[in-house]
Amino acid sequence: MYTEIVKIIEGGLANDSKKVQSYAKLLANNLANSGDEKLANKILKVLKSIKGMPVYKDELFTAPVDNESRLNIANIITPPEIELNVQFSNALNNSIQEFINTIEAKNELKKLGLEVHSSLLLYGPPGCGKTTIAQYISKKLDLPLITARFDSLISSLLGSTSKNIRKLFDYADGRPCILFLDEFDAIGKARNDSHELGELKRVINSLLQNIDDFTQNNILIAATNHEDILDKAVWRRFEKVIEIKKPNSKEILDLVDLLLKDINTDVKDDQKKLAVLSHELENLSHSDIKKIIRTAMTKSVINKQTTTSFESLLFETYLHKNNSIYELEEVVKYLYEHNVSQSAITNIFNISIRQVRNILNP
C-alpha cells in the first residue's frame, strides 16, 4: 500500500488526476482485501463523486506513439475484454499462481524488509501459450495489459528506439497495469551480437535501466521464443523465469477434452479414438492443436454436418503436418492405418468404395 500512496502523492504534485484516481482505486482494493473495508469504501465514495472518473473500466487512456510514424507503440486490453478458456498443467499453474500470490502479498513482504521485483520472463517454442498466460495474469489481478508493439517501438531514426522504450515505461509507470513485452528478443538481444548495429547495441542498456526502475513498483512480463539470443544481463532482471513447453501426452488429452467439451463428436467417449488422435498431435504446440480442432469444427458446420468426426479431426491433423498439401493415395492409406473405416474415407473425399479399395490393395 505504500507504493500506491507514493504514486498518489506523485500524481497530485504533477497535477496528474488520472494517476491519482487510478492508484487511489488500487489502494481501496488493497485495503478491502486486507480487511479495512470502511476506509476502502470512503476512498471509493470520493472517487465515484468525481464526474467522468477515468478508471480503466470507464475510459481507456491514449497509448503513447512513435514520433516518426505516429503509430501507437503499445496496445491496451482491459480485464473485461479478456475471454479465456484455458487449462494449465499442475506444475505450470503452480508457477503462475506463485507469481500472482507474490504480487498480491507485496505490501506484507515489504513490511518485512523484503524487496519485491514483480517481473516474469516466459520462454519456449511459439504457440505454447505465453501471451495467454500474460492475459490470464492480467485477468486474475484485474489490471489492464499494456503490450508493446515492437513494429512501431523500434524506430528507423538513430536514438529514437531508446526514447520510445523510455516513453513506454513512463506511460506504464503512470497507472496500475501490467506491462507486457512480447517477442522480447526483438530488443533484448545480446550486446555481443556481431550482426547488430551500434545503435541497437545501445538499446539494451536503455532497456536494462528502464527494467530496473520500473520493476521496483510495477509489474513486468516478457516473453520470447528465442531465449538463446537474449543478453545475459536480461535474465538477471527477472525475479521469476518460467519455461513454457509443448504439451505432453496427458496435457494433449486434457486440451482435446477441453476443446471438444461443448461440441458433438464421436471422439469424446471413445478411448481408442482419443488415444490415436492424441498420439498424432504429439510434438505440436497448443495453438497448433487448437487450430486443427477449430478448423475441423468449422468445416463440419460449413458442410452442414451435425458431428465433428474422428476422421475429420485426423484428416485436419494430417493437413496441418503437411502444409495442406497431400496426395489422395497417401492420405487414404494414412487414415486407414489410423483406424478410419473405408466407408468414412469415401465420405471425406466423395469417392467410391472401389476407389478406396484399389488404393489400399493395388
C-alpha positions in Angstrom: 0.0 0.0 0.0 3.0 2.3 0.5 3.6 2.2 -3.3 0.0 3.3 -4.0 0.3 6.2 -1.5 3.6 7.4 -3.0 2.1 7.2 -6.6 -1.0 9.2 -5.4 1.3 11.9 -4.0 3.4 12.0 -7.2 0.2 12.3 -9.2 -1.0 15.2 -7.0 2.2 17.1 -7.2 2.3 16.7 -11.0 -1.4 17.6 -11.4 -2.0 14.2 -12.9 -5.6 13.4 -11.9 -5.7 10.2 -13.9 -2.7 8.8 -11.9 -4.2 9.9 -8.6 -7.6 8.3 -9.3 -6.1 5.1 -10.7 -3.8 4.5 -7.8 -6.5 5.6 -5.3 -8.8 2.8 -6.7 -6.0 0.3 -6.4 -5.3 1.4 -2.8 -9.0 1.0 -2.0 -9.0 -2.6 -3.4 -5.9 -3.5 -1.3 -7.4 -2.0 1.8 -10.6 -4.0 1.2 -8.6 -7.2 0.7 -6.7 -6.6 4.0 -9.9 -6.1 5.9 -10.2 -2.3 6.2 -13.4 -2.1 4.2 -14.5 1.1 6.0 -11.6 3.2 4.7 -11.8 1.4 1.3 -15.4 2.4 0.9 -14.6 6.0 1.9 -12.0 6.2 -0.9 -14.3 4.7 -3.4 -17.1 7.1 -2.4 -14.8 10.0 -3.1 -13.7 8.5 -6.5 -17.3 7.9 -7.5 -18.2 11.6 -6.7 -15.7 12.7 -9.4 -17.6 13.1 -12.6 -16.2 11.2 -15.5 -13.6 9.3 -13.4 -11.1 7.9 -16.0 -10.5 4.5 -14.5 -9.9 1.7 -17.0 -13.4 0.3 -16.7 -14.9 3.6 -17.9 -12.2 5.1 -20.2 -9.2 3.8 -22.0 -6.1 6.0 -21.8 -4.5 7.1 -25.0 -1.5 4.9 -25.8 1.9 6.6 -26.5 3.0 7.0 -30.1 6.3 6.9 -32.1 7.2 10.5 -33.0 8.3 9.4 -36.5 5.5 7.2 -37.7 2.8 8.5 -35.2 1.8 4.8 -34.7 0.9 3.5 -31.2 3.9 1.8 -29.5 1.5 -0.2 -27.3 -1.8 -2.0 -27.4 -4.1 -1.9 -24.4 -6.5 -4.6 -23.3 -8.6 -4.4 -20.1 -9.6 -7.4 -18.0 -13.3 -7.4 -19.1 -12.1 -7.7 -22.7 -10.1 -10.9 -21.9 -12.0 -14.1 -22.5 -10.1 -17.2 -21.8 -10.8 -20.9 -21.9 -7.5 -22.4 -20.6 -6.3 -25.3 -18.7 -2.7 -25.4 -17.4 -0.7 -28.3 -16.2 -0.4 -28.5 -12.4 3.3 -27.5 -12.5 2.7 -24.5 -14.7 -0.4 -23.5 -12.8 1.6 -23.6 -9.5 4.3 -21.4 -11.0 1.9 -18.9 -12.4 -0.1 -18.8 -9.1 3.1 -18.3 -7.1 3.9 -15.2 -9.2 0.3 -13.9 -8.6 0.5 -14.6 -4.9 3.8 -12.7 -4.6 2.3 -9.6 -6.2 -0.8 -9.8 -4.0 1.4 -10.1 -0.9 3.9 -7.4 -1.9 2.9 -4.9 0.8 3.3 -7.5 3.5 6.7 -8.6 2.1 7.9 -5.0 2.0 6.9 -4.6 5.7 9.3 -7.4 6.4 12.1 -5.6 4.6 11.9 -8.0 1.5 12.4 -6.5 -1.9 9.8 -7.4 -4.4 10.5 -7.0 -8.1 7.4 -8.1 -9.9 8.9 -9.4 -13.1 8.3 -12.6 -15.0 10.1 -14.0 -18.1 8.3 -16.6 -20.2 10.3 -18.5 -22.8 9.7 -21.5 -25.0 8.5 -22.5 -28.5 6.0 -20.3 -30.3 2.3 -21.1 -29.9 2.6 -22.6 -26.4 0.6 -20.0 -24.5 3.0 -17.3 -23.4 0.6 -14.5 -24.4 -2.3 -16.4 -23.0 -0.5 -16.6 -19.6 0.1 -12.8 -19.6 -3.6 -12.3 -20.3 -4.6 -14.8 -17.6 -2.5 -12.9 -15.0 -4.0 -9.6 -16.2 -7.5 -11.1 -15.7 -6.6 -12.6 -12.3 -5.1 -9.3 -10.9 -7.8 -7.2 -12.5 -5.2 -4.9 -14.2 -5.0 -3.7 -17.8 -2.4 -5.3 -20.0 -0.2 -2.9 -22.0 1.5 -4.8 -24.7 4.5 -3.3 -26.5 4.3 -3.0 -30.3 7.8 -3.6 -31.5 6.9 -2.9 -35.1 6.5 0.8 -34.2 8.6 0.8 -31.0 11.8 0.1 -33.0 12.4 3.3 -35.0 14.5 3.8 -38.1 15.8 7.1 -36.6 19.0 6.8 -34.5 18.3 7.2 -30.9 14.5 7.1 -31.3 14.2 3.5 -30.2 15.7 4.2 -26.8 13.4 7.2 -26.5 10.4 5.0 -27.4 11.4 2.5 -24.7 11.6 5.2 -22.1 8.3 6.6 -23.3 6.6 3.2 -23.0 7.9 2.5 -19.5 7.0 6.0 -18.3 3.5 5.6 -19.7 3.0 2.2 -17.9 4.5 3.7 -14.7 1.8 6.3 -14.6 -1.1 3.9 -13.9 -1.8 0.5 -12.3 -1.2 -2.0 -15.1 0.9 -4.9 -16.3 3.5 -4.1 -19.0 3.9 -7.0 -21.4 7.0 -7.2 -23.7 6.1 -9.9 -26.2 8.7 -11.1 -28.7 11.1 -9.7 -26.2 14.2 -10.8 -28.1 13.5 -8.0 -30.6 15.2 -5.6 -28.2 16.8 -7.9 -25.7 19.4 -9.4 -28.0 22.9 -10.0 -26.6 25.2 -7.0 -26.9 28.0 -9.1 -28.4 25.9 -10.0 -31.5 28.2 -9.0 -34.3 25.3 -8.6 -36.7 23.7 -5.7 -34.9 24.5 -2.0 -35.4 26.0 0.1 -32.7 22.7 1.9 -32.0 20.8 -1.3 -31.5 23.5 -2.5 -29.1 23.0 0.7 -27.0 19.2 0.0 -26.9 19.8 -2.9 -24.5 21.5 -0.6 -22.0 18.4 1.7 -22.0 16.2 -1.4 -21.7 18.0 -2.7 -18.6 17.9 0.7 -16.9 14.2 1.0 -17.5 13.5 -2.5 -16.2 15.5 -1.8 -13.0 13.5 1.3 -12.3 10.1 0.0 -13.4 10.0 -3.3 -11.6 10.6 -1.7 -8.2 6.9 -0.7 -8.0 5.3 -2.2 -11.1 4.6 -5.5 -12.9 6.5 -6.5 -15.9 6.1 -9.7 -18.0 8.3 -10.5 -21.0 8.0 -13.4 -23.5 10.4 -14.8 -26.1 10.7 -17.7 -28.5 14.4 -17.2 -28.8 15.8 -17.3 -25.3 19.2 -18.3 -26.7 19.9 -14.8 -28.1 18.9 -12.8 -25.0 21.6 -10.7 -23.4 22.9 -12.4 -20.2 22.1 -9.3 -18.1 18.5 -9.5 -19.2 18.0 -12.8 -17.4 19.1 -11.4 -14.0 16.5 -8.7 -14.2 13.6 -11.1 -13.9 12.5 -12.3 -10.5 10.8 -15.4 -11.9 11.5 -17.3 -15.1 9.2 -20.0 -16.5 9.9 -22.3 -19.4 6.7 -23.0 -21.4 7.0 -26.3 -23.2 4.9 -28.1 -25.8 2.2 -30.2 -24.2 3.0 -33.7 -23.1 0.7 -36.7 -23.7 -1.6 -36.0 -20.7 -1.8 -32.3 -21.4 -2.8 -33.1 -25.0 -5.6 -35.3 -23.8 -6.7 -32.5 -21.4 -6.6 -29.9 -24.1 -8.5 -32.0 -26.6 -11.1 -32.8 -23.9 -11.4 -29.1 -23.2 -11.8 -28.1 -26.8 -14.3 -30.8 -27.6 -16.3 -30.4 -24.4 -19.2 -28.5 -25.9 -19.4 -29.9 -29.4 -20.9 -33.1 -30.9 -18.2 -35.5 -31.8 -17.7 -39.3 -31.8 -14.2 -38.9 -30.1 -15.0 -37.8 -26.5 -16.3 -41.1 -25.3 -14.1 -43.4 -27.4 -10.8 -44.0 -25.6 -9.3 -45.8 -28.6 -10.0 -42.8 -30.9 -8.8 -40.4 -28.3 -5.5 -42.3 -28.0 -5.0 -42.3 -31.7 -5.8 -38.6 -32.2 -3.6 -37.6 -29.2 -0.7 -39.6 -30.4 -0.9 -37.8 -33.8 -1.0 -34.4 -32.1 2.3 -35.0 -30.2 5.1 -32.5 -30.7 2.6 -29.8 -31.8 2.1 -26.6 -29.9 -1.1 -25.6 -28.0 -2.0 -23.2 -30.7 -1.5 -25.8 -33.4 -3.8 -28.2 -31.7 -6.5 -25.5 -31.2 -6.2 -24.5 -34.9 -6.6 -28.1 -36.0 -9.7 -28.8 -33.9 -11.3 -25.4 -34.7 -10.7 -25.9 -38.4 -12.3 -29.3 -38.3 -15.3 -27.9 -36.4 -15.6 -25.0 -38.9 -15.6 -27.4 -41.9 -18.3 -29.5 -40.2 -20.5 -26.5 -39.9 -19.9 -25.4 -43.5 -20.7 -28.9 -44.8 -23.8 -29.0 -42.6 -22.6 -31.9 -40.6 -24.0 -32.3 -37.1 -20.9 -34.0 -35.8 -17.2 -33.3 -35.9 -16.0 -36.8 -36.6 -12.8 -38.6 -35.6 -11.8 -38.9 -39.3 -12.2 -35.2 -40.0 -10.0 -34.4 -37.0 -7.4 -36.9 -38.1 -7.5 -35.6 -41.7 -7.1 -32.0 -40.4 -4.1 -33.1 -38.4 -2.6 -34.7 -41.5 -3.1 -31.5 -43.5 -1.5 -29.4 -40.8 1.6 -31.5 -40.7 1.9 -31.4 -44.4 1.1 -27.8 -45.0 -2.3 -28.6 -46.6 -0.6 -30.5 -49.4 -1.5 -34.1 -50.0 -1.7 -36.9 -52.5 -5.0 -38.8 -52.4 -3.4 -42.2 -52.2 -1.1 -41.3 -49.3 -3.8 -39.7 -47.2 -6.2 -42.6 -47.8 -3.6 -45.0 -46.6 -2.8 -42.8 -43.6 -6.4 -42.6 -42.5 -6.9 -46.3 -42.9 -3.8 -47.1 -40.9 -5.1 -45.0 -38.1 -8.4 -46.8 -37.7 -10.6 -44.8 -40.1 -13.1 -47.1 -41.9 -13.2 -47.4 -45.6 -16.8 -46.1 -45.7 -15.8 -43.0 -43.7 -12.9 -42.4 -46.2 -15.4 -42.4 -49.1 -17.4 -39.7 -47.3 -14.4 -37.5 -46.8 -13.2 -37.5 -50.4 -16.5 -38.2 -52.1 -15.1 -41.3 -53.9 -16.4 -44.8 -54.3 -15.6 -47.7 -52.0 -14.0 -49.4 -55.0 -11.5 -46.5 -55.4 -10.6 -46.8 -51.7 -10.0 -50.5 -52.0 -7.9 -50.1 -55.2 -5.7 -47.6 -53.3 -5.4 -49.9 -50.3 -4.9 -53.1 -52.4 -3.2 -52.1 -55.6 
